[in-house]
Amino acid sequence: MRWSTRSPRTTKSSGDAAKGGAPSTGGPRARAAGPGRASLVDGGIDAAREAALRLIEHSRRTRSELERKLRERGVEAAVRDEVLRRLEGVGLVDDVEYARAYLAGRWGRRAAGWRALEGDLKRRGVSSPDIAAARARLEAEQGPADEVSLARRVIAQTARRYAALDPARRRQRLWALLARRGFAPDVIAEALGGGGEERGGEPDA
């Protein structure tokens, strides 16, 4: 059997060899990653915590939003969980308070029912129990929101649009409009002048 006399290939550059350093990790792509991202990928809790603090420096975020942002930056799952746990422990991440503040600025002020606002919060990653706790906290501070009055305000704002329709058709259009705005069927029925059991204006599915 003939044995090769060639020396094995090495990944060290001439500069590395001269300095006795570690093998080169390659070209522009490796250098473009930068030390910051590398430290996050390596799972450094301090680096991940600093990244999270920068994210919430100017605006409050939900736990889900922060978790997603850290994941996109390459932070390992165990590190993400630990960082978020610490931030929750000092009140910097609080989904109930986030939802309360969100509702305080919109519920009763925006032409939208509870269901619409609840859907907005869920899309931001807030859980149903946290949304319910936020609603209870807000109502304890300000009292219950009058959704029927809010729905009637929407009706008044659209009066001209449906003025030429016959009453039955007008009721159907208004029912559909209020449903799209997130008002519950019993709220819509009361706002339109009927009892909760009278749903003659509810559009067919």
BAFI-3210 file (N, C-alpha, C; in Angstrom, 3 decimals, decimal comma, padded with zeros to 6 digits):
// residues 205
n [1|2|3|4|5|6|7|8|9|10|11|12|13|14|15|16|17|18|19|20|21|22|23|24|25|26|27|28|29|30|31|32|33|34|35|36|37|38|39|40|41|42|43|44|45|46|47|48|49|50|51|52|53|54|55|56|57|58|59|60|61|62|63|64|65|66|67|68|69|70|71|72|73|74|75|76|77|78|79|80|81|82|83|84|85|86|87|88|89|90|91|92|93|94|95|96|97|98|99|100|101|102|103|104|105|106|107|108|109|110|111|112|113|114|115|116|117|118|119|120|121|122|123|124|125|126|127|128|129|130|131|132|133|134|135|136|137|138|139|140|141|142|143|144|145|146|147|148|149|150|151|152|153|154|155|156|157|158|159|160|161|162|163|164|165|166|167|168|169|170|171|172|173|174|175|176|177|178|179|180|181|182|183|184|185|186|187|188|189|190|191|192|193|194|195|196|197|198|199|200|201|202|203|204|205]
n.u [000,858|000,500|001,437|000,317|002,410|001,824|001,318|-001,257|-004,146|-004,539|-006,582|-005,649|-004,761|-001,954|-001,300|-002,447|-000,966|001,514|001,133|000,403|-002,246|-005,832|-007,606|-008,740|-012,050|-013,201|-014,643|-016,183|-018,909|-018,854|-017,509|-019,337|-021,345|-020,665|-019,582|-021,595|-023,967|-022,929|-022,399|-024,982|-025,958|-024,308|-025,506|-025,338|-026,496|-026,346|-025,900|-028,245|-030,134|-029,508|-030,159|-032,931|-033,675|-033,071|-035,033|-037,372|-036,999|-038,148|-040,825|-043,511|-043,688|-045,223|-044,800|-044,703|-044,032|-041,439|-040,145|-040,250|-038,696|-036,184|-035,716|-035,478|-033,067|-031,337|-031,114|-030,869|-033,421|-033,558|-032,131|-033,649|-036,015|-035,084|-034,171|-036,554|-038,044|-036,675|-037,058|-039,814|-039,981|-039,141|-041,018|-040,768|-041,655|-044,908|-047,777|-050,444|-050,561|-049,745|-051,936|-053,971|-053,215|-053,370|-056,120|-057,149|-056,549|-058,175|-060,675|-063,982|-063,263|-062,496|-064,220|-065,070|-065,954|-065,755|-064,928|-063,349|-061,149|-060,171|-059,382|-057,288|-055,400|-054,889|-053,641|-051,274|-050,137|-051,085|-052,520|-055,780|-056,587|-054,945|-055,918|-058,530|-057,953|-056,806|-058,972|-060,677|-059,113|-059,032|-061,759|-062,183|-060,837|-062,023|-064,683|-067,330|-067,243|-069,549|-070,820|-073,110|-073,880|-071,653|-071,925|-074,286|-073,348|-071,765|-073,796|-075,142|-073,183|-073,167|-075,607|-076,484|-075,477|-077,079|-079,605|-081,474|-082,396|-084,807|-086,404|-085,891|-083,780|-081,894|-081,450|-080,222|-077,842|-076,642|-076,377|-074,479|-072,317|-071,750|-071,092|-068,741|-067,175|-066,681|-068,618|-070,739|-073,482|-075,727|-075,284|-075,464|-078,134|-079,496|-078,576|-079,696|-082,286|-083,860|-084,774|-082,577|-083,278|-084,434|-083,608|-084,062|-082,779|-080,336|-077,866|-078,021|-075,927]
n.v [-001,193|002,221|005,184|008,502|011,314|013,895|016,788|017,193|019,267|022,568|024,837|027,212|030,558|032,294|034,404|033,650|031,392|032,455|033,871|031,976|031,640|030,929|028,894|030,474|031,713|032,220|034,111|037,205|036,840|035,579|037,554|039,600|038,986|039,887|040,748|041,255|039,862|037,301|036,905|036,785|034,512|032,655|032,511|034,297|035,557|038,151|039,706|039,153|040,190|042,920|043,403|042,999|045,054|047,275|047,013|047,568|050,103|052,440|051,882|050,006|046,454|043,294|040,090|038,050|039,429|040,350|037,901|036,860|038,754|038,403|035,758|036,011|037,268|035,283|034,265|031,692|029,333|028,678|030,766|032,966|032,488|032,743|035,414|036,830|035,985|037,231|039,922|040,086|039,685|042,099|043,795|044,929|043,601|042,984|041,669|042,022|044,676|045,925|045,331|046,615|049,328|049,588|049,174|051,283|053,486|053,184|051,800|052,723|055,094|054,733|053,865|051,062|047,786|045,615|043,050|043,535|044,959|043,059|041,108|042,505|042,616|039,910|039,276|040,512|038,826|038,590|036,744|035,206|035,034|037,102|039,300|039,413|039,962|042,456|043,930|043,808|045,215|047,742|048,445|048,578|050,877|052,859|052,285|050,381|050,196|051,742|050,031|049,967|052,638|053,485|051,983|053,096|055,597|055,056|054,318|056,768|058,233|057,112|057,622|059,128|057,656|055,379|056,348|056,364|053,804|051,151|050,402|047,692|046,819|048,755|048,182|045,678|046,374|048,062|046,301|044,518|046,274|047,063|044,600|044,031|045,960|044,886|044,617|042,902|040,568|040,975|043,569|044,950|044,464|045,831|048,420|048,959|049,155|046,963|044,136|041,827|039,349|039,783|039,530|040,334|041,965|040,887|039,875|037,165|034,261]
n.w [000,000|-000,864|000,757|001,244|000,941|001,361|003,367|005,900|005,209|006,433|008,295|009,173|008,634|007,097|008,709|011,157|011,712|012,092|014,384|016,138|016,748|017,026|014,595|011,581|011,159|008,787|006,030|004,941|005,756|008,281|009,721|009,551|011,333|013,852|017,219|019,111|018,349|018,358|021,060|022,063|020,816|021,995|024,419|026,597|029,580|030,600|028,304|026,886|028,646|028,548|025,891|025,994|027,746|026,194|024,281|025,685|026,463|025,416|025,043|026,470|026,401|025,624|027,243|025,359|023,008|023,643|024,022|021,442|020,032|021,241|020,574|017,795|017,730|018,261|020,832|023,200|024,257|027,040|028,161|027,339|028,797|031,429|031,513|030,986|033,172|035,271|034,601|034,826|037,544|038,632|037,740|035,211|033,029|032,523|031,840|032,608|033,530|031,198|029,525|030,974|030,754|028,002|027,533|029,035|027,509|025,329|025,591|025,648|024,596|022,010|019,019|019,359|020,398|023,331|022,492|020,223|021,277|023,040|021,209|019,938|022,013|022,416|020,022|020,472|022,199|024,800|027,411|027,926|030,733|031,789|030,409|031,389|034,084|033,786|032,840|035,068|036,910|035,700|035,685|038,411|038,962|037,318|036,988|035,345|031,761|029,546|027,212|025,634|025,314|023,900|021,559|020,602|020,024|017,809|016,040|015,764|014,486|011,989|010,901|008,658|006,538|006,293|006,099|003,987|003,719|004,161|007,350|008,245|006,620|007,260|009,968|009,760|008,436|010,318|012,450|011,417|011,084|013,754|014,841|013,459|014,610|017,050|019,036|021,340|020,750|022,534|023,396|020,992|020,298|022,351|021,905|019,457|020,105|020,709|022,786|024,480|023,557|021,152|018,024|015,449|013,628|013,232|010,961|008,600|008,808]
ca.u [000,000|001,267|000,953|000,524|003,445|001,426|000,914|-002,683|-004,529|-004,854|-007,482|-005,033|-004,177|-000,547|-001,217|-002,742|000,142|002,631|000,839|000,060|-003,615|-006,833|-007,901|-009,652|-013,433|-013,698|-014,674|-017,008|-020,158|-018,582|-017,167|-020,505|-022,229|-020,334|-019,456|-022,834|-024,847|-022,266|-022,562|-026,350|-026,070|-023,627|-026,399|-024,985|-027,675|-026,172|-026,100|-029,662|-030,858|-029,285|-030,952|-034,329|-033,849|-033,099|-036,318|-038,455|-036,550|-039,028|-042,239|-043,806|-043,941|-045,710|-043,806|-044,630|-043,281|-040,026|-039,643|-040,062|-037,562|-034,952|-035,530|-034,985|-031,665|-030,541|-030,960|-031,351|-034,696|-033,358|-031,689|-034,829|-036,919|-034,478|-034,167|-037,929|-038,457|-036,085|-037,717|-041,142|-039,815|-038,971|-042,125|-040,500|-042,527|-046,146|-048,825|-051,695|-050,449|-049,728|-053,309|-054,753|-052,871|-053,905|-057,566|-057,441|-056,435|-059,018|-062,028|-064,853|-062,796|-062,454|-065,499|-064,891|-066,448|-064,815|-064,362|-062,292|-059,980|-059,656|-058,669|-056,030|-054,464|-054,487|-052,677|-050,007|-049,620|-051,596|-053,411|-057,149|-056,637|-054,330|-056,843|-059,621|-057,433|-056,625|-060,298|-061,146|-058,330|-059,464|-063,112|-062,071|-060,344|-062,840|-066,059|-067,552|-067,482|-070,919|-070,700|-074,333|-073,774|-070,632|-072,518|-075,245|-072,563|-071,416|-075,022|-075,398|-072,168|-073,419|-077,032|-076,702|-075,113|-078,154|-080,890|-082,404|-082,799|-085,988|-085,977|-085,334|-082,465|-081,019|-081,088|-079,261|-076,548|-076,071|-075,964|-073,227|-071,285|-071,388|-070,422|-067,364|-066,458|-066,376|-069,669|-071,412|-074,867|-076,677|-075,035|-075,997|-079,587|-079,952|-078,267|-080,628|-083,627|-084,591|-084,305|-081,503|-083,754|-084,990|-082,475|-084,589|-081,888|-079,038|-077,751|-077,826|-074,522]
ca.v [000,000|003,461|006,211|009,856|012,055|015,285|017,195|017,483|020,663|023,295|025,971|028,426|031,473|032,524|035,299|032,865|030,498|033,232|034,331|030,851|031,845|029,939|028,867|031,500|031,246|032,430|035,381|038,351|036,491|035,345|038,811|040,478|038,658|040,829|040,162|041,358|038,737|036,073|036,738|036,362|033,113|031,857|032,352|035,122|036,151|039,595|040,300|039,035|041,137|044,251|043,497|043,150|046,389|048,235|046,871|048,168|051,413|053,525|051,486|048,752|045,324|042,091|039,022|037,343|040,255|040,312|036,553|036,731|039,583|037,753|034,558|036,455|037,648|034,084|033,907|030,347|029,294|028,713|032,116|033,829|032,276|033,281|036,876|037,306|035,734|038,281|041,193|040,022|039,782|043,497|044,572|045,529|042,874|042,745|041,651|042,564|046,136|046,316|045,284|047,660|050,606|049,559|049,357|052,609|054,476|052,890|051,338|053,845|056,258|054,338|053,305|049,620|047,051|044,845|041,928|044,027|045,270|041,780|040,499|043,229|042,198|038,516|039,285|040,949|037,747|038,616|035,612|035,529|035,374|038,405|040,310|039,507|040,642|043,863|044,548|043,965|046,289|049,015|048,757|048,972|052,247|053,818|051,828|049,643|050,961|051,626|049,643|050,290|054,044|053,573|051,453|054,097|056,677|054,598|054,399|058,180|058,702|056,538|057,795|059,595|056,622|054,401|057,045|056,092|052,398|050,832|050,088|046,342|046,773|049,620|047,449|044,647|047,010|048,541|045,128|044,020|047,257|046,977|043,309|044,186|046,813|044,119|044,663|041,619|040,584|041,578|045,008|045,466|044,432|046,919|049,699|049,148|049,393|045,725|043,370|040,898|038,158|040,172|039,675|040,379|042,673|040,215|039,320|035,713|033,868]
ca.w [000,000|-000,925|001,667|000,744|001,659|001,506|004,721|005,989|004,988|007,665|008,102|009,684|007,667|007,384|009,868|012,359|012,000|012,616|015,739|016,987|017,195|016,663|013,174|011,087|010,989|007,441|005,333|005,336|006,429|009,689|010,359|009,578|012,445|014,911|018,564|019,873|018,033|018,793|022,501|022,320|020,405|023,009|025,562|027,736|030,207|030,708|026,981|026,557|029,491|027,992|024,661|026,390|028,315|025,092|023,603|026,473|026,940|024,972|025,062|027,161|025,511|026,279|027,390|024,083|022,059|024,021|023,771|019,990|019,630|021,691|019,754|016,492|017,898|018,473|022,241|023,473|024,977|028,488|028,509|027,184|029,923|032,648|031,428|031,125|034,551|036,097|034,292|035,446|038,986|039,049|037,201|033,907|032,105|033,273|030,817|033,151|033,508|029,787|029,034|031,644|030,133|026,633|027,616|029,580|026,450|024,176|025,897|025,936|023,848|020,612|018,580|019,245|021,550|024,132|021,742|019,340|022,088|023,531|020,082|019,759|023,053|022,166|018,925|021,052|023,037|026,173|027,636|028,350|032,158|032,025|029,891|032,359|035,272|033,427|032,783|036,451|037,520|035,123|036,157|039,811|038,982|036,576|036,839|034,098|030,543|029,045|025,810|024,913|024,930|022,866|020,326|020,121|019,430|016,460|015,246|015,465|013,542|010,659|010,606|007,286|005,567|006,125|006,273|002,892|003,718|004,951|008,729|008,413|005,982|008,045|011,182|009,378|008,146|011,572|013,230|010,844|011,382|015,166|015,049|012,974|015,567|018,250|020,058|021,558|020,268|023,468|023,379|019,724|020,363|023,212|021,256|018,337|020,622|020,982|023,932|024,167|022,853|019,875|017,127|014,091|012,740|013,097|009,623|008,480|008,656]
c.u [000,884|000,643|001,247|001,555|003,067|001,002|-000,577|-002,958|-004,871|-005,743|-006,884|-004,540|-002,713|-000,382|-001,465|-001,553|001,305|002,406|000,537|-001,361|-004,527|-007,064|-008,881|-011,038|-014,007|-013,789|-015,668|-018,262|-019,934|-018,276|-018,385|-021,409|-021,952|-020,314|-020,746|-023,746|-024,232|-022,480|-023,979|-026,534|-025,408|-024,455|-026,044|-026,204|-027,540|-026,427|-027,572|-030,498|-030,710|-030,092|-032,423|-034,592|-033,870|-034,449|-037,451|-038,101|-037,558|-040,509|-042,399|-044,112|-044,488|-044,578|-043,612|-043,827|-041,788|-039,407|-039,347|-038,843|-036,231|-034,669|-034,967|-033,526|-030,774|-030,353|-031,593|-032,590|-034,513|-032,937|-032,853|-035,742|-036,376|-034,496|-035,575|-038,449|-037,925|-036,764|-039,138|-041,041|-039,663|-040,014|-041,883|-041,250|-043,755|-047,312|-050,150|-051,667|-050,408|-051,157|-054,174|-054,498|-053,428|-055,411|-057,916|-057,404|-057,413|-060,473|-062,888|-064,459|-062,750|-063,773|-065,357|-065,367|-065,359|-064,156|-063,216|-061,016|-059,336|-058,862|-057,332|-054,986|-053,990|-053,474|-051,309|-049,444|-050,094|-052,621|-054,792|-057,233|-056,034|-055,227|-057,996|-059,172|-057,243|-057,960|-060,839|-060,410|-058,779|-060,849|-063,110|-061,619|-061,359|-064,327|-066,240|-067,762|-068,901|-070,861|-071,950|-074,295|-072,746|-071,172|-073,519|-074,527|-072,150|-072,628|-075,296|-074,422|-072,433|-074,865|-077,269|-076,456|-076,276|-079,544|-081,914|-082,914|-084,093|-085,530|-085,333|-083,924|-081,457|-080,548|-080,053|-077,882|-075,864|-075,596|-074,603|-072,065|-070,809|-070,683|-068,973|-066,537|-066,219|-067,406|-070,378|-072,870|-075,858|-076,511|-075,638|-077,513|-080,125|-079,714|-079,235|-082,078|-084,442|-084,058|-083,240|-081,968|-084,288|-083,858|-082,949|-083,657|-080,564|-078,937|-077,554|-076,348|-074,233]
c.v [001,229|004,509|007,583|010,565|013,511|015,588|017,444|018,965|021,315|024,468|027,262|029,283|031,671|033,426|034,562|032,003|031,265|033,648|033,188|030,919|030,733|029,973|029,963|030,918|031,647|033,877|036,371|037,978|036,292|036,654|039,711|040,207|039,541|040,175|040,222|040,181|037,427|035,846|036,301|034,898|032,215|031,731|033,183|035,818|037,663|040,282|040,263|040,015|042,560|044,444|043,711|044,544|047,457|048,200|047,557|049,572|052,510|053,151|050,144|047,659|044,156|041,063|038,296|038,123|040,230|038,952|036,364|037,526|038,944|036,492|034,914|036,868|036,470|033,681|032,538|030,365|029,411|030,099|033,098|033,717|032,902|034,811|037,424|037,086|036,835|039,625|041,233|040,222|041,207|044,408|045,230|044,823|042,452|042,823|042,201|044,088|046,665|046,375|046,359|049,017|050,689|049,829|050,763|053,678|054,291|052,561|052,514|055,110|055,965|053,683|051,810|048,962|046,250|043,736|042,369|044,308|044,005|041,073|041,173|042,761|040,761|038,440|039,774|039,941|037,746|037,497|036,075|035,830|036,743|039,538|040,509|040,243|042,134|044,592|044,796|045,107|047,651|049,411|049,137|050,421|053,242|053,468|051,137|050,589|050,705|051,324|049,990|051,742|054,230|053,073|052,450|055,304|056,316|054,702|055,842|058,712|058,209|056,749|058,198|058,504|055,680|055,038|056,672|054,653|052,213|050,323|048,713|046,252|047,611|048,894|046,375|045,237|047,480|047,390|044,622|044,971|047,135|045,661|043,381|045,040|046,112|044,192|043,310|041,711|041,225|043,092|045,627|045,540|045,574|048,282|050,004|049,271|048,167|045,061|042,389|039,683|038,479|040,470|039,699|041,063|042,001|039,587|037,828|035,429|033,536]
c.w [000,000|-000,024|001,095|001,591|001,838|002,935|004,746|005,790|006,323|007,343|008,613|008,526|008,029|008,602|011,159|012,736|012,611|014,055|016,691|017,474|016,757|015,169|012,816|010,898|009,646|007,050|005,865|006,104|007,916|010,399|010,500|010,762|013,644|016,284|019,350|019,629|018,490|020,273|022,840|021,946|021,433|024,282|026,755|028,308|030,292|029,377|026,586|027,379|028,959|026,709|024,987|026,949|027,227|024,378|024,356|026,961|026,603|024,983|025,763|026,136|026,316|026,388|026,065|023,055|022,363|023,724|022,281|019,526|020,038|020,884|018,381|016,550|018,240|019,911|022,496|024,369|026,487|028,955|028,389|028,392|031,203|032,654|031,632|032,538|035,470|035,857|034,851|036,952|039,486|038,401|035,859|032,783|032,896|032,288|031,322|033,110|032,077|029,246|029,679|031,000|028,716|026,642|028,095|028,510|025,315|024,523|026,350|025,195|022,353|020,251|018,311|020,528|022,238|023,334|020,835|020,126|022,643|022,435|019,821|020,766|022,838|021,027|019,384|022,038|024,468|026,339|028,090|029,844|032,470|031,514|030,873|033,618|035,000|033,377|034,196|037,141|037,005|035,627|037,636|039,933|038,416|036,531|035,491|032,921|030,049|027,548|025,001|024,442|023,822|021,528|019,738|019,507|018,010|015,541|014,830|014,422|012,122|010,217|009,159|006,255|005,264|006,171|005,207|002,886|004,493|006,325|008,899|007,826|006,762|009,298|010,876|009,133|009,430|012,445|012,738|011,167|012,828|015,490|014,587|013,923|016,903|019,352|020,129|021,102|021,229|023,544|022,119|019,783|021,215|022,563|020,119|018,798|020,899|022,224|023,507|023,407|021,470|018,905|015,675|013,119|012,540|011,724|009,646|008,288|007,218]
res [m|r|w|s|t|r|s|p|r|t|t|k|s|s|g|d|a|a|k|g|g|a|p|s|t|g|g|p|r|a|r|a|a|g|p|g|r|a|s|l|v|d|g|g|i|d|a|a|r|e|a|a|l|r|l|i|e|h|s|r|r|t|r|s|e|l|e|r|k|l|r|e|r|g|v|e|a|a|v|r|d|e|v|l|r|r|l|e|g|v|g|l|v|d|d|v|e|y|a|r|a|y|l|a|g|r|w|g|r|r|a|a|g|w|r|a|l|e|g|d|l|k|r|r|g|v|s|s|p|d|i|a|a|a|r|a|r|l|e|a|e|q|g|p|a|d|e|v|s|l|a|r|r|v|i|a|q|t|a|r|r|y|a|a|l|d|p|a|r|r|r|q|r|l|w|a|l|l|a|r|r|g|f|a|p|d|v|i|a|e|a|l|g|g|g|g|e|e|r|g|g|e|p|d|a]
***
